[in-house]
């Protein structure tokens, strides 16, 4: 399964920097359209998936 940015729909790679918003959606930093207060976490795609297994249990990176 390919994982993608919830805004631009481009595939995410494990070493790309991403933001996770308060809806647990993962986006590229340049795609994030909301106020910074809605960012729950930042890091690489792989770091976020590993840190939040409850929300990303089907993601393999």
PDB file of N, CA, C and O in Angstrom:
ATOM      1  N   UNK A   1       0.844  -1.185   0.000  1.00  0.00           N
ATOM      2  CA  UNK A   1       0.000   0.000   0.000  1.00  0.00           C
ATOM      3  C   UNK A   1       0.891   1.251   0.000  1.00  0.00           C
ATOM      4  O   UNK A   1       1.812   1.366   0.809  1.00  0.00           O
ATOM      5  N   UNK A   2       0.612   2.163  -0.898  1.00  0.00           N
ATOM      6  CA  UNK A   2       1.354   3.416  -0.960  1.00  0.00           C
ATOM      7  C   UNK A   2       0.661   4.447  -0.086  1.00  0.00           C
ATOM      8  O   UNK A   2      -0.567   4.537  -0.069  1.00  0.00           O
ATOM      9  N   UNK A   3       1.439   5.206   0.624  1.00  0.00           N
ATOM     10  CA  UNK A   3       0.907   6.223   1.521  1.00  0.00           C
ATOM     11  C   UNK A   3       1.152   7.583   0.885  1.00  0.00           C
ATOM     12  O   UNK A   3       2.195   7.816   0.274  1.00  0.00           O
ATOM     13  N   UNK A   4       0.191   8.465   1.033  1.00  0.00           N
ATOM     14  CA  UNK A   4       0.267   9.735   0.328  1.00  0.00           C
ATOM     15  C   UNK A   4      -0.106  10.898   1.232  1.00  0.00           C
ATOM     16  O   UNK A   4      -0.763  10.725   2.258  1.00  0.00           O
ATOM     17  N   UNK A   5       0.320  12.071   0.835  1.00  0.00           N
ATOM     18  CA  UNK A   5      -0.044  13.320   1.509  1.00  0.00           C
ATOM     19  C   UNK A   5      -1.545  13.518   1.339  1.00  0.00           C
ATOM     20  O   UNK A   5      -2.081  13.326   0.248  1.00  0.00           O
ATOM     21  N   UNK A   6      -2.208  13.896   2.400  1.00  0.00           N
ATOM     22  CA  UNK A   6      -3.664  14.049   2.327  1.00  0.00           C
ATOM     23  C   UNK A   6      -4.104  15.297   1.558  1.00  0.00           C
ATOM     24  O   UNK A   6      -5.300  15.489   1.335  1.00  0.00           O
ATOM     25  N   UNK A   7      -3.164  16.139   1.154  1.00  0.00           N
ATOM     26  CA  UNK A   7      -3.503  17.338   0.373  1.00  0.00           C
ATOM     27  C   UNK A   7      -3.114  17.170  -1.097  1.00  0.00           C
ATOM     28  O   UNK A   7      -3.975  17.233  -1.974  1.00  0.00           O
ATOM     29  N   UNK A   8      -1.837  16.959  -1.371  1.00  0.00           N
ATOM     30  CA  UNK A   8      -1.389  16.891  -2.769  1.00  0.00           C
ATOM     31  C   UNK A   8      -1.480  15.483  -3.359  1.00  0.00           C
ATOM     32  O   UNK A   8      -1.376  15.304  -4.573  1.00  0.00           O
ATOM     33  N   UNK A   9      -1.673  14.498  -2.502  1.00  0.00           N
ATOM     34  CA  UNK A   9      -1.829  13.093  -2.887  1.00  0.00           C
ATOM     35  C   UNK A   9      -0.557  12.467  -3.470  1.00  0.00           C
ATOM     36  O   UNK A   9      -0.617  11.388  -4.059  1.00  0.00           O
ATOM     37  N   UNK A  10       0.590  13.133  -3.310  1.00  0.00           N
ATOM     38  CA  UNK A  10       1.859  12.537  -3.745  1.00  0.00           C
ATOM     39  C   UNK A  10       2.311  11.517  -2.708  1.00  0.00           C
ATOM     40  O   UNK A  10       2.076  11.677  -1.511  1.00  0.00           O
ATOM     41  N   UNK A  11       2.957  10.476  -3.189  1.00  0.00           N
ATOM     42  CA  UNK A  11       3.431   9.412  -2.310  1.00  0.00           C
ATOM     43  C   UNK A  11       4.444   9.950  -1.302  1.00  0.00           C
ATOM     44  O   UNK A  11       5.315  10.751  -1.643  1.00  0.00           O
ATOM     45  N   UNK A  12       4.314   9.494  -0.052  1.00  0.00           N
ATOM     46  CA  UNK A  12       5.256   9.864   0.996  1.00  0.00           C
ATOM     47  C   UNK A  12       6.362   8.820   1.073  1.00  0.00           C
ATOM     48  O   UNK A  12       6.123   7.621   0.935  1.00  0.00           O
ATOM     49  N   UNK A  13       7.567   9.304   1.296  1.00  0.00           N
ATOM     50  CA  UNK A  13       8.719   8.421   1.459  1.00  0.00           C
ATOM     51  C   UNK A  13       9.162   8.463   2.912  1.00  0.00           C
ATOM     52  O   UNK A  13       8.955   9.463   3.599  1.00  0.00           O
ATOM     53  N   UNK A  14       9.767   7.388   3.376  1.00  0.00           N
ATOM     54  CA  UNK A  14      10.041   7.259   4.804  1.00  0.00           C
ATOM     55  C   UNK A  14      10.935   8.358   5.370  1.00  0.00           C
ATOM     56  O   UNK A  14      10.835   8.666   6.558  1.00  0.00           O
ATOM     57  N   UNK A  15      11.800   8.956   4.564  1.00  0.00           N
ATOM     58  CA  UNK A  15      12.704   9.977   5.081  1.00  0.00           C
ATOM     59  C   UNK A  15      12.228  11.412   4.827  1.00  0.00           C
ATOM     60  O   UNK A  15      12.960  12.361   5.111  1.00  0.00           O
ATOM     61  N   UNK A  16      11.021  11.581   4.302  1.00  0.00           N
ATOM     62  CA  UNK A  16      10.478  12.925   4.053  1.00  0.00           C
ATOM     63  C   UNK A  16       9.957  13.542   5.343  1.00  0.00           C
ATOM     64  O   UNK A  16       9.374  12.858   6.184  1.00  0.00           O
ATOM     65  N   UNK A  17      10.174  14.835   5.485  1.00  0.00           N
ATOM     66  CA  UNK A  17       9.619  15.570   6.620  1.00  0.00           C
ATOM     67  C   UNK A  17       8.123  15.742   6.407  1.00  0.00           C
ATOM     68  O   UNK A  17       7.674  16.051   5.303  1.00  0.00           O
ATOM     69  N   UNK A  18       7.354  15.538   7.476  1.00  0.00           N
ATOM     70  CA  UNK A  18       5.900  15.656   7.405  1.00  0.00           C
ATOM     71  C   UNK A  18       5.367  16.317   8.675  1.00  0.00           C
ATOM     72  O   UNK A  18       6.058  16.403   9.690  1.00  0.00           O
ATOM     73  N   UNK A  19       4.136  16.775   8.592  1.00  0.00           N
ATOM     74  CA  UNK A  19       3.383  17.265   9.740  1.00  0.00           C
ATOM     75  C   UNK A  19       2.198  16.340   9.929  1.00  0.00           C
ATOM     76  O   UNK A  19       1.625  15.846   8.958  1.00  0.00           O
ATOM     77  N   UNK A  20       1.830  16.106  11.176  1.00  0.00           N
ATOM     78  CA  UNK A  20       0.607  15.376  11.476  1.00  0.00           C
ATOM     79  C   UNK A  20      -0.331  16.368  12.149  1.00  0.00           C
ATOM     80  O   UNK A  20       0.033  17.000  13.141  1.00  0.00           O
ATOM     81  N   UNK A  21      -1.534  16.501  11.611  1.00  0.00           N
ATOM     82  CA  UNK A  21      -2.482  17.461  12.182  1.00  0.00           C
ATOM     83  C   UNK A  21      -3.364  16.800  13.237  1.00  0.00           C
ATOM     84  O   UNK A  21      -3.225  15.609  13.517  1.00  0.00           O
ATOM     85  N   UNK A  22      -4.263  17.577  13.812  1.00  0.00           N
ATOM     86  CA  UNK A  22      -5.096  17.059  14.897  1.00  0.00           C
ATOM     87  C   UNK A  22      -6.173  16.086  14.429  1.00  0.00           C
ATOM     88  O   UNK A  22      -6.935  15.570  15.247  1.00  0.00           O
ATOM     89  N   UNK A  23      -6.246  15.832  13.133  1.00  0.00           N
ATOM     90  CA  UNK A  23      -7.112  14.771  12.600  1.00  0.00           C
ATOM     91  C   UNK A  23      -6.282  13.523  12.274  1.00  0.00           C
ATOM     92  O   UNK A  23      -6.787  12.572  11.677  1.00  0.00           O
ATOM     93  N   UNK A  24      -5.014  13.537  12.671  1.00  0.00           N
ATOM     94  CA  UNK A  24      -4.067  12.454  12.429  1.00  0.00           C
ATOM     95  C   UNK A  24      -3.829  12.212  10.940  1.00  0.00           C
ATOM     96  O   UNK A  24      -3.555  11.089  10.516  1.00  0.00           O
ATOM     97  N   UNK A  25      -3.937  13.271  10.165  1.00  0.00           N
ATOM     98  CA  UNK A  25      -3.603  13.218   8.739  1.00  0.00           C
ATOM     99  C   UNK A  25      -2.155  13.664   8.589  1.00  0.00           C
ATOM    100  O   UNK A  25      -1.699  14.571   9.284  1.00  0.00           O
ATOM    101  N   UNK A  26      -1.449  13.027   7.688  1.00  0.00           N
ATOM    102  CA  UNK A  26      -0.042  13.341   7.457  1.00  0.00           C
ATOM    103  C   UNK A  26       0.073  14.137   6.161  1.00  0.00           C
ATOM    104  O   UNK A  26      -0.479  13.770   5.124  1.00  0.00           O
ATOM    105  N   UNK A  27       0.817  15.248   6.263  1.00  0.00           N
ATOM    106  CA  UNK A  27       0.963  16.152   5.124  1.00  0.00           C
ATOM    107  C   UNK A  27       2.404  16.613   4.999  1.00  0.00           C
ATOM    108  O   UNK A  27       3.147  16.644   5.980  1.00  0.00           O
ATOM    109  N   UNK A  28       2.791  16.972   3.777  1.00  0.00           N
ATOM    110  CA  UNK A  28       4.073  17.652   3.582  1.00  0.00           C
ATOM    111  C   UNK A  28       3.987  19.009   4.282  1.00  0.00           C
ATOM    112  O   UNK A  28       2.904  19.592   4.332  1.00  0.00           O
ATOM    113  N   UNK A  29       5.069  19.521   4.814  1.00  0.00           N
ATOM    114  CA  UNK A  29       5.034  20.846   5.444  1.00  0.00           C
ATOM    115  C   UNK A  29       4.538  21.942   4.494  1.00  0.00           C
ATOM    116  O   UNK A  29       3.818  22.850   4.908  1.00  0.00           O
ATOM    117  N   UNK A  30       4.931  21.847   3.207  1.00  0.00           N
ATOM    118  CA  UNK A  30       4.508  22.874   2.244  1.00  0.00           C
ATOM    119  C   UNK A  30       3.036  22.753   1.857  1.00  0.00           C
ATOM    120  O   UNK A  30       2.475  23.679   1.271  1.00  0.00           O
ATOM    121  N   UNK A  31       2.412  21.632   2.173  1.00  0.00           N
ATOM    122  CA  UNK A  31       0.987  21.431   1.876  1.00  0.00           C
ATOM    123  C   UNK A  31       0.094  21.812   3.054  1.00  0.00           C
ATOM    124  O   UNK A  31      -1.123  21.915   2.904  1.00  0.00           O
ATOM    125  N   UNK A  32       0.688  22.021   4.212  1.00  0.00           N
ATOM    126  CA  UNK A  32      -0.104  22.311   5.406  1.00  0.00           C
ATOM    127  C   UNK A  32      -0.721  23.700   5.294  1.00  0.00           C
ATOM    128  O   UNK A  32      -0.003  24.690   5.159  1.00  0.00           O
ATOM    129  N   UNK A  33      -2.047  23.777   5.350  1.00  0.00           N
ATOM    130  CA  UNK A  33      -2.768  25.026   5.090  1.00  0.00           C
ATOM    131  C   UNK A  33      -3.310  25.707   6.343  1.00  0.00           C
ATOM    132  O   UNK A  33      -3.799  26.834   6.264  1.00  0.00           O
ATOM    133  N   UNK A  34      -3.233  25.057   7.480  1.00  0.00           N
ATOM    134  CA  UNK A  34      -3.855  25.568   8.695  1.00  0.00           C
ATOM    135  C   UNK A  34      -2.858  26.312   9.564  1.00  0.00           C
ATOM    136  O   UNK A  34      -1.665  26.346   9.264  1.00  0.00           O
ATOM    137  N   UNK A  35      -3.348  26.903  10.637  1.00  0.00           N
ATOM    138  CA  UNK A  35      -2.482  27.558  11.601  1.00  0.00           C
ATOM    139  C   UNK A  35      -1.562  26.529  12.252  1.00  0.00           C
ATOM    140  O   UNK A  35      -1.950  25.372  12.414  1.00  0.00           O
ATOM    141  N   UNK A  36      -0.372  26.926  12.621  1.00  0.00           N
ATOM    142  CA  UNK A  36       0.563  25.997  13.256  1.00  0.00           C
ATOM    143  C   UNK A  36       0.017  25.339  14.526  1.00  0.00           C
ATOM    144  O   UNK A  36       0.491  24.270  14.912  1.00  0.00           O
ATOM    145  N   UNK A  37      -0.944  25.939  15.163  1.00  0.00           N
ATOM    146  CA  UNK A  37      -1.518  25.355  16.387  1.00  0.00           C
ATOM    147  C   UNK A  37      -2.200  24.008  16.130  1.00  0.00           C
ATOM    148  O   UNK A  37      -2.448  23.252  17.069  1.00  0.00           O
ATOM    149  N   UNK A  38      -2.499  23.709  14.878  1.00  0.00           N
ATOM    150  CA  UNK A  38      -3.147  22.440  14.538  1.00  0.00           C
ATOM    151  C   UNK A  38      -2.148  21.317  14.231  1.00  0.00           C
ATOM    152  O   UNK A  38      -2.551  20.195  13.927  1.00  0.00           O
ATOM    153  N   UNK A  39      -0.862  21.615  14.310  1.00  0.00           N
ATOM    154  CA  UNK A  39       0.164  20.602  14.096  1.00  0.00           C
ATOM    155  C   UNK A  39       0.369  19.848  15.407  1.00  0.00           C
ATOM    156  O   UNK A  39       0.774  20.435  16.411  1.00  0.00           O
ATOM    157  N   UNK A  40       0.090  18.555  15.392  1.00  0.00           N
ATOM    158  CA  UNK A  40       0.306  17.743  16.587  1.00  0.00           C
ATOM    159  C   UNK A  40       1.738  17.250  16.688  1.00  0.00           C
ATOM    160  O   UNK A  40       2.271  17.109  17.789  1.00  0.00           O
ATOM    161  N   UNK A  41       2.360  16.988  15.557  1.00  0.00           N
ATOM    162  CA  UNK A  41       3.730  16.485  15.588  1.00  0.00           C
ATOM    163  C   UNK A  41       4.395  16.730  14.246  1.00  0.00           C
ATOM    164  O   UNK A  41       3.733  16.904  13.224  1.00  0.00           O
ATOM    165  N   UNK A  42       5.724  16.739  14.274  1.00  0.00           N
ATOM    166  CA  UNK A  42       6.555  16.919  13.081  1.00  0.00           C
ATOM    167  C   UNK A  42       7.645  15.870  13.117  1.00  0.00           C
ATOM    168  O   UNK A  42       8.070  15.436  14.188  1.00  0.00           O
ATOM    169  N   UNK A  43       8.092  15.468  11.953  1.00  0.00           N
ATOM    170  CA  UNK A  43       9.197  14.516  11.858  1.00  0.00           C
ATOM    171  C   UNK A  43       9.195  13.873  10.503  1.00  0.00           C
ATOM    172  O   UNK A  43       8.475  14.300   9.601  1.00  0.00           O
ATOM    173  N   UNK A  44      10.005  12.839  10.355  1.00  0.00           N
ATOM    174  CA  UNK A  44       9.977  12.116   9.092  1.00  0.00           C
ATOM    175  C   UNK A  44       8.723  11.237   9.077  1.00  0.00           C
ATOM    176  O   UNK A  44       8.148  10.928  10.120  1.00  0.00           O
ATOM    177  N   UNK A  45       8.327  10.853   7.898  1.00  0.00           N
ATOM    178  CA  UNK A  45       7.156   9.983   7.755  1.00  0.00           C
ATOM    179  C   UNK A  45       7.334   8.716   8.590  1.00  0.00           C
ATOM    180  O   UNK A  45       6.409   8.288   9.281  1.00  0.00           O
ATOM    181  N   UNK A  46       8.509   8.126   8.527  1.00  0.00           N
ATOM    182  CA  UNK A  46       8.775   6.905   9.285  1.00  0.00           C
ATOM    183  C   UNK A  46       8.677   7.148  10.797  1.00  0.00           C
ATOM    184  O   UNK A  46       8.099   6.329  11.512  1.00  0.00           O
ATOM    185  N   UNK A  47       9.225   8.242  11.283  1.00  0.00           N
ATOM    186  CA  UNK A  47       9.165   8.552  12.720  1.00  0.00           C
ATOM    187  C   UNK A  47       7.722   8.692  13.210  1.00  0.00           C
ATOM    188  O   UNK A  47       7.368   8.180  14.271  1.00  0.00           O
ATOM    189  N   UNK A  48       6.900   9.385  12.435  1.00  0.00           N
ATOM    190  CA  UNK A  48       5.497   9.601  12.832  1.00  0.00           C
ATOM    191  C   UNK A  48       4.731   8.284  12.849  1.00  0.00           C
ATOM    192  O   UNK A  48       3.974   8.024  13.784  1.00  0.00           O
ATOM    193  N   UNK A  49       4.917   7.457  11.835  1.00  0.00           N
ATOM    194  CA  UNK A  49       4.213   6.175  11.772  1.00  0.00           C
ATOM    195  C   UNK A  49       4.618   5.278  12.948  1.00  0.00           C
ATOM    196  O   UNK A  49       3.768   4.612  13.540  1.00  0.00           O
ATOM    197  N   UNK A  50       5.888   5.260  13.282  1.00  0.00           N
ATOM    198  CA  UNK A  50       6.365   4.439  14.401  1.00  0.00           C
ATOM    199  C   UNK A  50       5.885   5.000  15.745  1.00  0.00           C
ATOM    200  O   UNK A  50       5.542   4.240  16.650  1.00  0.00           O
ATOM    201  N   UNK A  51       5.862   6.311  15.868  1.00  0.00           N
ATOM    202  CA  UNK A  51       5.478   6.957  17.126  1.00  0.00           C
ATOM    203  C   UNK A  51       3.993   6.810  17.438  1.00  0.00           C
ATOM    204  O   UNK A  51       3.606   6.801  18.606  1.00  0.00           O
ATOM    205  N   UNK A  52       3.157   6.695  16.406  1.00  0.00           N
ATOM    206  CA  UNK A  52       1.698   6.625  16.588  1.00  0.00           C
ATOM    207  C   UNK A  52       1.127   5.361  15.947  1.00  0.00           C
ATOM    208  O   UNK A  52       0.331   5.458  15.013  1.00  0.00           O
ATOM    209  N   UNK A  53       1.511   4.186  16.424  1.00  0.00           N
ATOM    210  CA  UNK A  53       1.036   2.944  15.796  1.00  0.00           C
ATOM    211  C   UNK A  53      -0.476   2.759  15.877  1.00  0.00           C
ATOM    212  O   UNK A  53      -1.066   2.083  15.033  1.00  0.00           O
ATOM    213  N   UNK A  54      -1.099   3.351  16.880  1.00  0.00           N
ATOM    214  CA  UNK A  54      -2.555   3.244  17.022  1.00  0.00           C
ATOM    215  C   UNK A  54      -3.276   3.802  15.791  1.00  0.00           C
ATOM    216  O   UNK A  54      -4.302   3.264  15.373  1.00  0.00           O
ATOM    217  N   UNK A  55      -2.747   4.861  15.223  1.00  0.00           N
ATOM    218  CA  UNK A  55      -3.389   5.529  14.090  1.00  0.00           C
ATOM    219  C   UNK A  55      -2.873   5.047  12.736  1.00  0.00           C
ATOM    220  O   UNK A  55      -3.529   5.241  11.712  1.00  0.00           O
ATOM    221  N   UNK A  56      -1.703   4.422  12.734  1.00  0.00           N
ATOM    222  CA  UNK A  56      -1.079   4.035  11.475  1.00  0.00           C
ATOM    223  C   UNK A  56      -0.677   2.567  11.472  1.00  0.00           C
ATOM    224  O   UNK A  56       0.364   2.208  10.922  1.00  0.00           O
ATOM    225  N   UNK A  57      -1.485   1.728  12.075  1.00  0.00           N
ATOM    226  CA  UNK A  57      -1.137   0.315  12.236  1.00  0.00           C
ATOM    227  C   UNK A  57      -1.013  -0.427  10.899  1.00  0.00           C
ATOM    228  O   UNK A  57      -0.298  -1.426  10.823  1.00  0.00           O
ATOM    229  N   UNK A  58      -1.678   0.029   9.868  1.00  0.00           N
ATOM    230  CA  UNK A  58      -1.611  -0.634   8.559  1.00  0.00           C
ATOM    231  C   UNK A  58      -0.505  -0.068   7.672  1.00  0.00           C
ATOM    232  O   UNK A  58      -0.328  -0.520   6.541  1.00  0.00           O
ATOM    233  N   UNK A  59       0.235   0.910   8.173  1.00  0.00           N
ATOM    234  CA  UNK A  59       1.306   1.534   7.393  1.00  0.00           C
ATOM    235  C   UNK A  59       2.583   0.748   7.588  1.00  0.00           C
ATOM    236  O   UNK A  59       2.982   0.475   8.719  1.00  0.00           O
ATOM    237  N   UNK A  60       3.221   0.386   6.500  1.00  0.00           N
ATOM    238  CA  UNK A  60       4.540  -0.238   6.534  1.00  0.00           C
ATOM    239  C   UNK A  60       5.518   0.700   5.866  1.00  0.00           C
ATOM    240  O   UNK A  60       5.377   1.024   4.687  1.00  0.00           O
ATOM    241  N   UNK A  61       6.511   1.135   6.624  1.00  0.00           N
ATOM    242  CA  UNK A  61       7.526   2.026   6.050  1.00  0.00           C
ATOM    243  C   UNK A  61       8.881   1.388   6.124  1.00  0.00           C
ATOM    244  O   UNK A  61       9.868   1.983   5.691  1.00  0.00           O
TER     245      UNK A  61
END
